[in-house]
Amino acid sequence: MSTTPGQVTSAEVLKGTKLKSGKTLTRWYQMGLIPAPVVRTHPSGRGRTGYFDERVVPQINRIRELGARGYGLRAAAAEVDRQDLERAVTEAILERLIPPDSAAGQAFIAQLRGTSYESP
């Protein structure tokens, strides 16, 4: 497991997405489908390891789901980006309409994100 909060190693991305090889990850970030990793020396001091933002795993899975429904890679990545932007804009608007520190605001934002909210 990665020791850096919010980041996952290339191996963890491969495991979480069922992609077959690191070459696929390299091709995807070179094509601009996913953000490039931050490459650092491996914790053992030998070799180098790519660290991706943890959000890349669900992003890749969403791209693959759209691919299975007939989207090409670039079209699937563009659709995921569009959905993410739409979600961010919606959240920003709702935070202005419903105070995020209120129970109603927290519950609504959690629902948008697909998570649960437990009132205090």
Salt bridges, closest charged atoms under 4 A:
ASP53 OD2 - ARG55 NH2 2.91
GLU79 OE2 - ARG82 NH2 2.69
ASP84 OD1 - ARG62 NH2 2.92
ASP84 OD1 - ARG87 NH1 3.29
GLU86 OE1 - ARG82 NH1 2.86
GLU91 OE1 - ARG113 NH2 2.90
